[in-house]
Amino acid sequence: MKKTLPNPKDEQIIDYLKRILKRVEEVTIDISTMKTDLRMLKFNLMRIEHDSGIIKADVERIRDNYETKK
């Protein structure tokens, strides 16, 4: 059985494909991390919005109590 030597062009193409695969994997991880970060940011914004609503209600209550005492 005759052993064939690898073609240098084929090896170069395989190297390019391996590099592309590595970059795609890195991008996939980055996108996943960004999605997680965005999810956490959304939760933080929802919490801030909720807390702001509570503060607004408290300020209105204080104002109403102050105005009724006048």
N, C-alpha and C positions, 0 to 999 in steps of 0.2 A: 504494500500500500504506500502510495507516494504522499508525503507530507507537504502541504502547500504552505508557503510563506505568506504571512499577512501582508496585504497591500498597504503601503504607507498612507495612501489617501484614505483607505478604509479606517485605519487607526486614527487618523486626524479627524475624520467625521465622528467616530465613536467618542473621541475626546471632547469635541464640541457638544455632542449630545449629552455627555455626562455633566459638563459644565452648565448647560441649559437646565438639566434636571435638578442640579443642586440649587440653582437660582430660583427655579419654580418652587422647590421645597421651602426655601428661605422666605419667598414672597408669601406663600401659603401660611407660614407661621406668623409672619408680620401682620397679615390680614386678620388672622385669628386673634392676635394680641390687640389689634386696633378695635375689633368688634367687642372684645371684653372691656377695653378701656371706655368705649362709647357707652356700653351698657352701664358701667359704673358711674359715668358722668351723668347719664340720664337719671339714675337713682338719686344721685346727689342733688341734681336740679329739682327733682320732684320733692325731695325732703326740704330744700330751701323754699320752694313754693309753698309747701304745707306750713312750715314755720313762719313764713311771711304772713300767711293768712291768719295764723293765730296771733301774731304781733299786731296786725291791723285790727282784729277784733278787740284785743286788750286795750289798744290806744283809743278806740271808739268808746269803749266802756268807761275809761278814765275821763275822756272828754265829756261824755254824757253825765257822769257823776259830778264833775266839776261845774258844768252848766246848771245842773239842778240845785246846787248849793248856793248859787248866786242869788 
